[in-house]
Structure formats: structure tokens, C-alpha cells
Amino acid sequence: MNSSIFIEYETKTREFDGKLLLINHLLNTGFEKIYFGAGRPLRKEALYQKNGVYCFKSISVNEIPFYKKLKALGYTLCLIHAEGGVYYRDSSSSIESMFNQKALRFFDFNFVFGEEIKNNIEKVYGVAASQICIVTGEPRFDLLKNKYLDFFKTDILNKKKEYGNYILINTSFSASNPKAGEAVLRDYWLNEPTFSKKTKDLLMFKMDFFIDVLKLFIEAIEHISLENPDLNFVIRPHPSESWDVYEKTFKTRKNVFVTNIGNVAPWIIGSCGVIHYDCTTGIETLLAKKPVISFAPIIDDKIVAWLPIKVSKLVTSLEQLNLEVKTISNNSYQEHLILDEDINILNGIISNFYQESSPIIAKKLIEYIKCYKFNDTLKAKVFRFLNTINYDFRMSLKTCIYRIKGINDVGNDKRGNFENREVQNKLETIINAEGFSFKFKIRKHSKHSCIIEN
């Protein structure tokens, strides 16, 4: 398959590894050249080619001019939404913001987490919008299954060595504790044209609501860390969340650590159990078959993701939370009983429980795409090289300026370090786990991207 495929990632600690799993299946299926990395350098490159495949991690009406350019060049556009799990009681506003109808009409495929999400898209937009939806699940969730344990083996051992017996606390309070700052986030939400008025109103309400939740969560961590001095607690903030409040509160607490380095999967697998509020990691913990507690002292169904709470052991008081922590510590934890009807709902929203995501996506694309031999020209090579140099220079300059001014570079923090060696090692580990036999090579493309060739 001579068509190039472009795969974006947004957050290193979230979907980076899952995209590498997908890339393995794409290479095994027949794609010969894959551009992988942060969006901007990939988007510049894509405009020099034709008839390729572009996989986006989100969509926006602001990007419609770019979608039009790609369609004019014969591209197949795909969406694998990084936050595509819709877990709210009223899903309409989530559908409208995540899968904006004006932007979605340029796409050939929308690979969704589950059948229920596809059905909800049809309810909001009609049959035409749901016809491009393919139920696949999310590639990163599959990495929590036993067959991929070797993928995180070294990472898990290192975490156990450094933190011993620990409970992982995943916070998801970026609405009230944003790394970019409250004013910046509020301005973005209010001015983002992809969001409907209903969505904007809910986001403003969510910001205020989660200020109270965050306070209660910090009190809870203070309580359980004091009551369980022989157990370590690792706070893992959401990638878009500030660490400051946690670091200031627990700077003298020897059994509390704050970090979100790396994929969440090895943190989950290496832990004794997980505490969250309404985070997707609650569902991921269930996939990893670890004890999972939702500490939710206050709940509002309008803005709380109900499914991660539903599949976790719900705790609403400090006393109850501390009791459950002690049962995890002494290995007497009683597994949360999930009703059959809830399992059916869960499977309808996240299909990874009964199928694997990457093979479905790879098969669908290879069946759909026509072979196209891309004839490179010297002029195109020169301009692409200059674009890459320009991008790398601007990113390095921006990093230096931000450091001098003491500004948080949220985008760079989310992208993380991009090393070809890391990509190669992870791809090779997946190849062994899958039993694939293809060979590949990696070339640098930019500071935050690479080219993987079969």
C-alpha cells in the first residue's frame, strides 16, 4: 500500500502508546509509510502529498479549511477522537462538541468507542452522520489486556521499585484546576465555535462545581495518607491539570507523590488499586482487573461522567474511603459487583471488552484505500525540509522564551519528549506480542514526529 498515512497524537501520557499499537497493525496490514507525531509538522507534510489517509485525534470547525484542502488532494479523513468516550446522562452536548456536524461531514470514517455512541450520534444528527461511524473501541485500552503485559514490564517494575505498595489517585479536575490558568480556559471555552451554547453553559457550571470537588478530594487524600502511613499514594493529575495545589499541599507528606509521567496503564497495573472521581481511568482499571474506587462526595448528573462511577465501588464519605483503602492494603478488598445490565451498557460504550480496536481500523482502511504511487519531486523535498527546519527552530525558540518568562508551555508538556528510539522499542515489543514478522525502519521527520516505513 503506497498511500501515506498520517496519525496525530495529542497527549504523550494518554494516546501515544495506543497509536503505536494501531501503527503496528497498519504496517502488518500493508501500509508502507506512516507519519506519526504532533499535528502541525504532519499537516504541513500532508499538503505535499496526495491520496493519503489522515487520522485526526479531534475535530473543530476552525480546521474546516484544512479538511477541504486534504479532500481536494484526494485524502481519506478519519477521526479517532482522543476523548471519544461519552459517559454523561445527557450525551447530546458531548456529541455536539466532540463530533461537530459541520466538521464531521468532511470525514470518511469516524472510529467510535462503542455502539451506544454511534446510536447517540444518529439521534443527534440523523442516519447520515452515523453511517460513517465504525464501532472499534479505543486502541490504547487494549494495551491493558494480558497479552501486552510485556509492553509495560520494565515500567511496572521501576514503579514498584520506586513507590513500593501504592494506591494510584487519578484526578480529572482540569476544569477547575487548569494548567493553562482559569482565565485562559474560560476564554477558550466561551470562544470556541465548535461548542454549542448549551455546551458552553455546562462547561461554565462544571468549572464552578469542580472547585468544590477538588477541595473535598484534597481533604480525602490528606485523611487517608495520615491514616495509612505505611502505604504510598501517587497523585496523577490529568494532563491538562496543574500540579501546584497538590505539590504545595503534600510537600511535607512523605507517603504522597505527585507525577503524571508516562502512560497511565503501567501506573494502574503496578498499583494496589485506583481511586478516582469520574475519570476514564476507572474503566481502564476495570480492564486491568484492579480494585477501583470512585470517591464522589458530591455528584451532579448534568456534568459528571456517570459510567466510570457506575463500574467502580462508589464511596461518598471519608470514613468509608479509609475503610476501603485498608481492605486494599491488607488484601481483603471485596470486588465491586457490576450488574449484568451495567455490563451491557459498558460494552455498548466501550467495545474493547469484547473486541480489539486496532485490527478493525487497519482492516477497514486497507479495504477502502486505493493504491497510489506518490512521485516525489525535488521542489517538494526542498520545501518540506525547510518547513521542518522552520518548525523545529520555532518550537525550540518558544521553549526558551517560555522558560525565561516562567510560562507553562501546556502544548509542549502534553506532547512530551519525542524520541525515535522510544518509538522503535515500543513497536518491536508490540510486534513480539502480536507475533508479527514484518520489518520496519524509522526516520526523523521533525522535533515531534517521525516517518515509519515498512
N, C-alpha and C positions, 0 to 999 in steps of 0.2 A: 504494500500500500504506500504509494509515493506521496500522497497528500500529507502535508504537515498538520500536526495537531498542537494547539496551544492550550495549556492548562494553567490557570491562575490559582494562587493561594493568597489568602488574606492574612491569616494569623499563624505564625510558626507553631505555637503551642497547641493549636486546635486542629486544623485540617491538613497540615503539611504532610504528615505520615500517611494519612488516608489517601491523599492524592498520589503518593508514591506507590501505594498498593494498586490503585487504578492504573497508573502508568505501566506497571508490570504486566497487567492483563492486556493493555492496549498493545504493548510490544509483542507479547505472546500471540496475540490475535493476528498481527500482521502490519501494524503501523510501523514505519521505518524511521520517522523523525518526529520527536516531541520536544517542544519548547516548554519549559517549566519554570515558574518563578512569579515574582511580583508583577502586577498588572502593567505598569507603564512601559517597561522595555519590551514586553511581549506585544503590546498593542502597536508600538512603533514598527516592530518587525513584521507583524501580520499584514500591514499595509503594503509591503513589498512583495507579497505573495498572492496566490490565487487558489480558489477551490479547496481551501483547507478546512479544518474544524477548529472552532474556538469555544472553549469551555469556560464560562463565567462563573464566579463564586457568588454573585448577586447581580441585580439589575436596577437601573434607575432611568427615569425619563431624561435626566441630564445627559445620558450616554446614547440617546437615540441617534444623533448624527453619526456616531461611530458605528452603531449597528447597521445603519444604512450603507456606509462605506464598505463594510465587510460583505453585506449581501450583494452589493454591486460587483464585488470581486469574486462572487460565487461561493462564499463561505457557508458552511453549516454551523448554525449557532446553537449552543447547548447551555442549559443552566443546571448547575449542581449547587443549590443555594447552601452556603455555609451555615446558615441559621434556619434551615427549612423545616424544622420540626414545629408544628403548630399545636400547642398544648393548652390553649385557652378555651374556656367555656363558650365564649362567643368568638369564633375564629374569623369573622368577616373582616375586621380591621387588620388583622395579621395578614390575611390573604391579600388585601388591597395594598399593603405596604411592601410585603415580601415579593409578591408576584404582580406587580403593577401591570394592568391590562394594556396600556398604551405601549409599554416597553416589550411586554411578552409577545406581542403579535409579530415581532421580527424573529422569533426563535422557532427552530425546527423541533427541538426536544426540551422538555422540562423534566429532568430526572428527580422525582419526588420521594420523600421518605416512606410514605405509605398510602394505601388505597383510600383511607379516610381523607387525607389531604387532597388527593385528586378529586374526590367527590365534593369536598368543600369548595375547590376552585370552580367546579362545574356549577355549584349552587350560586356562587357569587357572580360568575362571568358567563355562564352558559356552556353548552356542549362543545362549541368550537375551541374554547380555551383548554378544556380537559383532554381534547383529542391529541394534543402534543405531549401530554403527561405520561411518563413511563414510570411505573412503580418499581423502584430499585432498592430503596434504603439508602443509607449514607456510608460510603466506603470506610470512613475512619472507625465506625462502630464495629466493623468486622475484625479489626485488629485486637479486640478484647477476647476473641474466641481462642480456645486452647491451641489450635493449630499454629497460631502466631506467637506463642509464648517466647520462642527463641528471639523474636524481633526485639523484645524488651528485656531479655535475660540479664545482660550486663547492667542496664539501667536500674532494674529492680534490685539487684544485688547491691549496687552502690547506694541506693536509697536506704535499704535495710541496714547497711553498714554505718551510714551517717546518722540515721534517725532512730534506729532500733525499732521497738514496737511503737508505732504511731497511728493516730487516727487522722485521716485527711479531712480538712474542713474546706469545702469548696464554696466560696462566696460568689454571688452573682448580683452585686449591688452597684453596677456601673451607672445605673440611672440616678442614684443619689450620691455616688462617690466616684465620679468620672475622673480618669487620669488627665483628660484634657481640660478639666475645670467645668464647674456648673454653668457658667455663663456661655462658654463655647458650645457645650452640648445643647443647652436650651435654644441658642440661636440656630444651631443646625437643625434641630427637630422642627422648629417653627417655620423655617425657610426651605426645607427640603420638599420640592414639588412632588416627589413620588408618594409622600404621605398624604392621606385624606385628612379632612378637618377632624373627623371622628378619631382617627389615629393620633393626631397631634394633641387633642384634648386628653386622650387616655395617657399619652406619654407625660404630659404635664402633671397629671394626677399621680402617675407612677413615681415621678421624681420625688414628690412630697411624701407619698406613702412609704417609700423605701428608706427615707431618712429615719423614720421610727423603727423600721425593721432592723436597720443596721445597728442602731443603738442597742436594741434587745439582743442581737446576735453577739455583739462585743461583750455585753454583760454575761451572756451564756458561756462564752469562751473563758472569760475571767473565772467564772464559777467552776467549770469542770476541770480547768487546768490546776486550780488550787486544790480541789477535792481529789485529784488523781495525779499526785506529784511524780509517780513512777512511770507514767505514761506520757509520751510526747504527742504534741498536737501541731500539725503542719497546716497553716492557713494558706490556701492557694487562691488568690484573688482572680477574678475574671480578667482576661487580657486587656480590657478597656478600663479596668478599675484602678484607682490609686492605692498604693501600699501605705501611704503616710499614716493614716489613722491606726492601722494595725501595728506598724513598727513603733509608733510613739506609745501606744497603749501597752505593748508587751515587750518593750526593750529590756526590761529587767527580769522578765519571766523566763527562766532557764529551760522550761519544757515546752515553750511555744516558739515556732519558727514561721517566718513569712517568706514565701517564694512561689513563683509560678513558672520556673524554668522547665522547659521541655513539655512533651506530650502528657496529657493527664492520665493516659492509660497505665503507664508503669507506676505512677503515684497510687492509682486505685488498686492495682494488682498487689503492690508491695505493702499496702496498708493493712491494719487490723479491721478497719471499717471506715465508712464515709458519713459525714454529716453535711447536709446542705439545706437550703431553704426550698427553692423550687427550680433547681438547676438541672439542665440536661444530664449532668454527670450522675444524677440519681438513677437515670435509666441506664447509663453506661455501667454503673456499679452493679446493677441487677444483671446485666450481660456478663460481667466478670464474676458473678456469684459471690459477692462480698456483702457483709452486713451494711445496710444503708438506712440512715435515719434522716427524716425531714423534720428539722426544728422550725416550726411555724407557729409562733405565739400569737400572731395576728394574720388574718387572711382576708383578701378581698377578691372575689372571683372575677371581677372585671379586668384585673391586671396581673393576677397570679397564674402561673403555669400549673394547672391542676394535675397533669399526668405524672410528672416527676414526684409529686407529693403522694399521689394515689398508689404508686408502686413501691413506696418507701414506708418505713414504720413511722407514723406521724406522732410527733411529740410536741406538746404545747406549753410545758412548764419546765422550769429549771430542775426541779426535783426529779421529774420523770426522765429528763435528759441525762442527768447524772447517773440515775439507776441503770439506764440502757448502756451508758459508757462503761460502767463497771461490769456489766454482763459481757460486753465485748472483750474487756481486759482479762477477765477470768474464764473466757471460753464457754460461758453459759448463755450466750445470746440466743434467743428464740427467733427463728426466722419469721419474717412477716408473711402472713398468709394472704395471697392475692387471689381474689375470686375469679372464677372462670370468665365471667362477663368482663372483668377488667383486663384479663389476659387477651381476650378478643379485641378489646378497644386498643390495647397496647400494640398488638400485632397489626392493627389497621393503621396505626400512625407511624410505627417504625417497623418496617418489614424485615429488618436484619435478624430478627428472632427465628425466622423460618427460611431465609434465603440469604445469599451473599450478593452484595451490591455490584462490585467491580466486574465480574464476568457478564452480568446482564448489560451494563453500559457498553462494555467493549464489543459484545456481540451485536448489539443494536447499531452501533456506529459503523462497524465493519460491513454490515449488511447494507447500510444506507449510502455510504460514501462511494463515489465513483473514483477510480484510479486517475490520477493526474500527475504527469511528469512536470515538475517545476523547473523551468530553464532559467537559471540564474544568469544575470548579466554583470559585467564589471562595474557599470554605473551603480546598479542596485547594491552591490557589495560595498562599494566605497561609501555610499550614503548611510547604509546600515552600520558600518564600522564607526562613522563619525557620530551617528546618533547614540551609539553605545558609549563611546568615549565621553560625549556630552552628558549623558545620564549619570555615569559614574562620577564625573567631576562635580556635577551639581549636588549629588547625594552626599559626597564627601565634604563639600563646602558647607552644605546645610547642617551636617552633623557637627562640624567645628563651630559654626555660628551659634547653634543651639546650646552647645556645651559652654561656650563663653558667656552667653546670656542666662544660662541656668534654666532654659526652657525644656519641658518634656517633649521629646520628639515621638509622639504617640505612634505615628505611622511606622517609623523605623523600629520602635520597640516591638510592634506587632509582627513585622516582617522577620525580625531576628537575624542572626548571622546566617549567611547562605554559603555553604562550603560544598564544592563538588565531591570531596572525599566522603562527606556525610551522606550525600545522595547516593553515591556508588555503594557504600557499605550497606545502606538500608535496602536498596534494590536487590543486592546479592542475597541478603538474608531472606527476603520475600521469595526470591527465585527458589531457594532451597526448601522453604516451607511449602511452596506450591508444587515442587517437583518439575519446574520448567527447565528447559535446556538451551534457550536462546542466549546469544552473546550480545553485549551492548558496549558502547563507549560513550563517554561524557566529555563535552567541550564547554568551556566558559562562554557565556553569552553576554552577561553584564554583571554588575556588582550583586544583583539579586535574581539572577536567572541563569539557566544552563540549557544546553541542547543535548538530548539523549537520543542516540542513534542505534538502530538495530542492525 
